[in-house]
Each structure stands twice: as C-alpha cells, then as structure tokens.
Amino acid sequence: MDSENCLYLNVFAPGADGRGRSRHRRGGLPVLVMIHGGGLTSGAGDQHDGSLIVRTDHIIVVSINYRLGPFGFLDVPGLSTSALTAGGNYGLLDQEAALGWVHRNIAGFGGDPGRVTIAGESAGAWSVCALLTSPLVRGDFRGAIMESGSCPSRSPAQAQAAGLAFARQAGCPDAATAAACLRALPEAKLLDASASYSPEFAYGGPDLPQPAARAIATGHYTRVPLLIGDNHDEGRTFSQGLTGLTRAQYRALVAQLYGKSLAPAILARYPWSAYPHPYTAAYAIGDIWTDSGFVTGIGGCPSQNLAAQFAAATRTFFYQFDDLHAPGLNRDHPGYRWGAGHAMELAYLWPSFNNGYSLYDLLTQKQLELSGQMIRYWGAFTTFGAPEVPGQPLWPAYSGGRLMSLRPGDQSRTITAASYGAEHQCAFWNAHAASARSAG
C-alpha cells in the first residue's frame, strides 16, 4: 500500500455510454449501494460487479471502497482532528461520504437519489446496521439489506485500549506520543502490525451515538424496509482450520470457548459421533459456531433474534441461504463439506466475487436458477421495498413468523420461525446466551 488513495466507487447503469453514464436518464431508476465485507480489514468494491443485477433488474448498482484496518478504524489519543472523527470511525465516515456522493451525482447516471437501498455482507452488514442507527445519514436511503451480519460496536474506552495495543505492536508504546509516532511510520510497518488487530465501530460520537445493538433493540434507528438473512452453515467457513483436532481436543476447545459448566450440555447436543470423518471437529465446531452466533453474532439464533427485533418495528423480510452444496471458497481441504458457509451466497448475486477462481462458473444449472431467483428478489426489494417477484415463491414479511429458505432449482420455499429455531437449537442457545457470550 503506497497511499490511502483508495476512496473509489463503481457505478453500473443500464445502457451506459462509453463514459459510464446511462442513456436512460428519465424516470430515475432505483439504486442499490453495496458495501463489501472482509472484517473491516480486507475486501474491495471491485468484488461486486453489478452488471448482472443491472441487466436482470434494470436498476443502478454502486459498489464502494472505504478505508480498512488501522487506516479506517483506529482510536489513539491525539489521532482525531475533530469531534466527528473522535471515535476513529474513519471507514464508516467514508461510507457516509459515499452515500452523499450518490445523492449528489446519481441522477447523472439515470438514478433516483430518493430511491436508494443500502446493502452489505458480513462486515458490510455490520456497516448497514451502523448506518441505520447513524443520525448523519438519516433520510439518505429508503431500504436496507443485511447479509450474514450483526450489529457490533465497542465503547470509547475499548476502542482506545485496542488502539493503544496496536500502537505498542507497531513500536509506539507511549500513549502520549502514539499518534505522532504512528504517523511517522511507513505504511508497510503499520500493515504488518495490524495482523492481530480487530477493527470495530466505536460508539459515543455524532456518527454512532450509542451501541448499534442497543439502538436497534430500543427502536432508535431509521425504520425502512429491511431484507435480512444468513447462511445455513455460517460457522463452517470459520472452522475449516480445525480439521485436524482429535476428539479430546474438540472437547477441550468447547470447554475453553464456552466454559466448563456449559460444555457438557453443548457436547451432548453436538456429539462427536454425529459428524463424519475426517473433518469431524471442524463440522461440529462449525455447527456450534453457527447456531450460537459465536463469530460476532453472525448466524443461527442471534440472526433470528435480530430479525425479530427489526420485524417488531419495521417491515422485515428474513431468509436463510440453504444451498448445502454451494461451491467452496477455497480448495485447501479436499473433500471438506462447506455446506452453505459464510460468504458462499455472494457468487450467486455477484459473479465477480471469487477467491482466486470463479465461483460463479462452478454453479450447476439448478444453482444458476437459484442465482437468477435471488437476483430478482434483491432487485424487487430495491425497486419496491419488498421481494415480490411474479412467478417466484411468495416471500412474506417476517412479522407473520415465516422466512424464505433459498434452495437450488425450484426448491425455494418459506419455512416457519419455529422450524428455523429447532434446526439451530435456539431454545438452548437463547437460554444460555449470556453464559456463551461471557465465556467467549
């Protein structure tokens, strides 16, 4: 990285001319603004080529960049230059600036600045949740999509503690001079030091006045139509590195992560004998992490609870991506069953999304049919505020207790909240949520 000159965005419009401006300037097309994931440390707008969505749905797609890692989310004393940047949420402010750009300029591409839907996956969905609660962009969008996300944020004290720990790792141990010391370091050294740094939004400033999760729970957010969902096997993407654990190591890891008092009950529900070799531990831990939402509240029971919170105050459409044979994100473990792991729905919506090889090109005919179905649902939501597509299964609002199970071919159908809860053992995890969080 030679500079922070990364704040670009891409505009995909129907019938664009050679300079990217749409020939269809009348009528004001709906606009989908996509925020990439990557844990606030990686990713780019270029992963989300909106051409297929634009051709299918006749809307405009904008994909954006924002600053990442310590360049986008860092708080140490003296680093900020105004009250607006006091929490170190530079990357979030970049996203808000991108929305401002869309409002000022999208009409020139044939878009309607009053018909903007924001969308994001993983950390991009964290971002969508933060934007829903941010007063600075209230009124800048009329709909929101959250794929495999949650609503994390940390206090100013936690943000500074994490920032100073990063500064020490980078060779700047003195809190009083940490900001000046960090500014004097080359970018490469900062990147090296950030290997163990986990960015998160900080609340307490004008961009995020209170914890995002609290704002959602208490109804203090922009109430627009919401499409929200997760993948059936979120945790299997994160647990793939645990393929070599023995049964004893599996039991020890569960006790370490969830506490010795809760571990026996978890092991009884996710027994070693229920999972096939040779990746037994990875599958078992993957299911536990999915159902409990262990990785930043992503997946399973926390996702259902978040959808229910939204549905109590705004029109909400909940889904589960259920293609259990989606192409794996890498080939590091031949034979590993990814199921519908974290991020594996992206190739169905964005053919440009890949991990070194084209995942879209690996889709079977039935999976391509699911891809088309999902693209039309997302486009209808962007256009009408509801995923209502003639000829496709009816997707009711979640207030009625039903969600959409997205499956290959013509198998997509609604399922009940009760069946989703039973599948992910939510009665157990909801009862032990506080213990699981404190142990983790």
N, C-alpha and C positions, 0 to 999 in steps of 0.2 A: 504494500500500500504506500503510494507516494504522496497522497494528499487526502483531504476529506472532500474532494470534489466529486461526490457520489450522488448528489441530490437530483436525479433524473427521474422522469416518468415516461411511460409509453401510452400512446392513445391509439386505440383500434376502433375504426369507424366504418360503417357500411359504405361501399362505393367511394373510398377515399381516392383523392387525386395523387399525383406524384409527390406532393409535399405533405401528405398525410391529412389534408383537410377534406371532410366529407362533402360529396356533391349533393347530399340530401340535407339542406340547411333549414328547410321549413318543417314545422311540426315539433321540433325539439324532442329528440329521442331520449329514452331513459338511459341512465348512466350507472354502470357498475364499477366501483373503485375497489380494486383488490390489493390487500396488504399481505405480503408474504410472511411465512413463518420462518423458523430456524432458531428458536430460543432466544431471540433478540441478540444473537451473536453471529448468525450466518444467513444466507439467502439473498435473493435479489428479485426485483420486479421482472427481470427477463425470464424468470421461471414460469411466468404466467402470460403466455402469448394468447391474447383474447380473440384471435382470428376466427376460430371455430365457433365460439359463442356468438360473435358478431354475425357471422353468416347464418347461423341457425335461428337466432332470436331477434335479429335486427335491432340491436341496442348498441350502445357505445361502451367499451371497456377501457378502463385506465388502470395500469399496474404501476406501482411506485417503489422507489427506494427510500430508505431512511437510515440514519446513522446507527451503527450497531456496536455491541460490546462496550468497552470503556469510552469510546468516542461518542456513543449515543446515550449511555446510561451510567453516569458516574457522579458521585457527590463526595467531594472533599472540601474542607474549609477553604474559602477564598477562590474556588474554581468558578462559581457562577458570577455573572456580571449584572444581574437584575433580579427582582423578586420573581419574575416569570421563570427563570432558569434555576431558582434556588434549590429545587429538588433533584436537579440533574437529569430531568426527563427530556433531553435534547432530541432523542429519536421520536418521542411522542409529539413534540412540538414540530418536528419535520413532517409527521403525518398530518398534523393540523394545518400546516402551511400548504401541503399538497391539496388538501380539501379546499383551501382558499383559492389556490390556483385553478382548480376545476371550476369553481363558481365564477371566477373572473373570465375564464377563457373557453369553457367547453362549448358555449354557443357557437363559436367559430368553427367547431368540428361537427356541428349539427346536433349537439346535445342540449338538454334542458337542465339548467342548474337547479331547478326546483324539483327534479326527479332523480336524485342521486341516492343510490344504495351503497353502503359500505360493506365490505366483506373481508374475511381473513380466516386463515387456518393456523392452528396451533398458537404460536406467539402472535400471529396476525389476528387470531380470535381474541387473545388477551387484549390486543390493541383495540379491537372493536368494542370490547366491554369497557375499556378505559374511555374511549371516545363517547360512548353512550352516557357516561357519567360526567364528562368534562363540560363545564359551562362555556368554554371558549368556542366550541363548535355546535352549540345548540342551534338548531334550525338549518344546519348545513347539509343534512341528509334526511331522507324520509323512510328509510328502511335499513335493516342490518342483517348480516349473515355471519354466524359463528360456527366454524367447522372445527371440531375437536379442540375446544378451548375451555377456558375458565376465566376467573376474574381476580388474579393475584395482584397484590401490591404490598409494599412494606412501608414502615414508618420512617420519618426523617432520621431518627437515631439509628435504625437498622441500615438505612441507605448509607449514612456516613461511616458506620462501622465496616460495612462491606467495602466502601470506597477506600478507607484507610488501610484495610488489609491488602487490597490490590496495590496501593501505593508502596507498602512495605515490600511486596513481592517484586515490584518494579525497581526497588532500590531507593525509595524515598520514604524513610521511616519516620521522619519528624512531621507531625500533624501540622505544625505552624507553617512549614515551608513546603508541604506536599504538593500544593497546586503549582507553585513555581518550578519545583523540581520535575514534576511530570511534564510540564510544558517544554522543558529543555531537552527531554529525551527524544530520540528518534522513534518514528512510528513503529519500526520493526521491534524495538525493545518493548514498547507498550503492548504490542500484539503477543509477544512471547509471554509476557507477564499475565496476560488475560486468559491463559489456558484453563485456569481453575476459577475464573471469575464468572459468577452467575448474575447477569443483569436482571433487574425487575423494576417496574414502575414504583416511584415513591409518591406517597400522598402527602397532603398538607399544604400544597401550593395552589395558585389560581387555576392551573391546568387540571389538577386532580385533588379537590379539596378534602375528600375523605376516602377511606379504603373503598376500592371499587366494589368488592363483595358486599360491604355494608350498604353502599348506595343502592345496589340492586335489591337487596333484601328489604330495604325500607322504602323503596319506590322513588328514590331521588335520582332519576335518570331520564333521558329523552325517550319518551314512550312512542316508539314507532313499531310497525310490524317487524317481527323477528323470525328468521329461519335459523334453527339451531340444531346441532346433532353431533354424533360421534361415530366411531367405528367399533365394530363388534369385538375386536381383539386389540385395542389400542396398545396394551402393555407388551404385546409380543415384539413390537418394534424395539422397545427399550430393553427387553430381557434377552435378546438374541446372544449377547456376550456371555450369558450364564450357562451355555450349553454343556460345559464340562463338569458341573457340580455333581458331587455324589449325593446320595440320599441324606447322609449325616450333615453335609454342608448345606443342603436345602433347608433342613430343619433348623440349623443354627442361624441361617440368614433370616428366616421368618421371625425367629425369636429376637434377633438383633434389630430388625426393622419395626416390628410391631409390639415388642415387649414380651417377656416370658409369661405373663399372666394371660395374654390374649392368644399367644402362639398355638397352644393345644387345640383351641376351637377352630382356628384357621386351618391347621393341618388336617383336622377331621373333615373339613369341608372341601379341601383341595388335596386329597391323599395322593401320595407318590404313585400308587398303583393305578390311578385313573388316567395317567399320561403315558404315551408311547415313548420308547427308546428310539434314538439315542439322546434326544433333547428333552428328557423328562423335566429336569429342573427349570429349563427356560420356558417350557409351556406352562408349568404350574405357577411359577413366579409371574409370568405374563398375565395369566388369568387373575391372579390375586391383585396385581397392579392395576389391571383394567377395572375390575369390579370395585375396588376401594378408591380408585382415582388417586393412587399414591403419587404419580408423577404430576405435581402441580394441579391436582384436582381434575385431570383430563380423563374422561371416560366413565363408563359404568354409572354407579349410584350418584356421585356428585353431579354428573351431567344431567341425569334425570331430575335431581333436586333443583338444579339451576333453571332448567326448562320450566319446571313447575312454578318457580318464583316469578319468572318472566310472564308466564301464562296468567298469573293472578292479576296482572296489571296492564298487559298489552297483548295484542293478537300475536300468538306464537305458534309456529309450526315446527314440530320436533321430528327428527329422523334418526335411524341407525343404518349405517352402511354395512350391508350384510353379505357382500361377496366374499365368501370364505376361501376363494381360490384366486384372489387378485394377485397380479404379478408382484413378486418380492422386490424390495427396494435395493437389494444387493445380492451378490452370489457368494458371500463369504462362508455360508454354511449350507452346502449342497444337501437337499432333502429337508431343510428346515421348513416347517409349516407356518407361514406367516399369518394365515387366516386373513382377516380384514384388519391389518395392523395400522398403527398410527401413520398418517400421511398417504395411505395407499389409495384413497379415493381421488387424490389430486389428478392423477393421469387421466381419469375418466372425464374431468372437466377441462383440464389444461394439457393438451398433448405435448406441450413443450417441457412439462415437468419430467425430469429424469435424474437418475443417479449414475450417470456415466453411460447409460444406454437408454434407448427409447422404451419406456414402459407402455406407452400407448400402442406401439407396434406389436406388443406381445398379447394384446387383448384378443380373445376369441370372438366369434360372431355374436354370441349371446352377451358377452361383456361389452361389445360395441353398441349393442342395442340398449344396454343399461346406461352406457355413456350418453347416448342420444337422449334418453329419457331424463337423466339428471340435468343435462344442459338445458333442456326445455323447461324443467321445473325451476331451475335457477333463473332462467330468463323471464318466465312468467312472474316469479316473485319480484324481480327487479322492475317489471313493467306495471304489474297490478297490485303489488303488495300481498299476493297470495300465490302459492304454487298450483294454480288451477290450469290444467292443460287438457283440452279436448282429446279424447281417445286414450288417455293415460289414467291409471288408478286415481280415484279421488283422494286427496290429501287433506283431511280435516284439521281444523285448529286443535291444538293440544288441550285446550280447556275442556274438551269432551273426553279426554283420557285415552286418545288414540294417537299413535305416531306412525310414520311411514318406515317400513322396512324395505330398503333399496337392495334388490336382488337381480341377478342377471336374467336376460331374456324378458319374458312376460311374467316373472315371478314376484315383482314388487307388489306389496300389499300392506295394508295397515295391520298393526298389532296393538294390543292393549298395554297401557302402562303397567298393569299387574303382571302381564307375561314378561315384559322387559325386566321388571323388578325381580321376578323369580329367577330369570335367566342369569342375572348378575348378583343374586343373593343379597338384595338390598335390605331386606328386613334385618339381616345380620349386620351388614356394614353400617346402616343408619343407626342401629342401636349402639354400635361401638365406634362411631365416627370420631368422637373426641379422643378416645384412647388411641386410635390408629394414628391420628394427627400428631399427638404429643410424642408417641413412640417414634414416628417417622421424622 
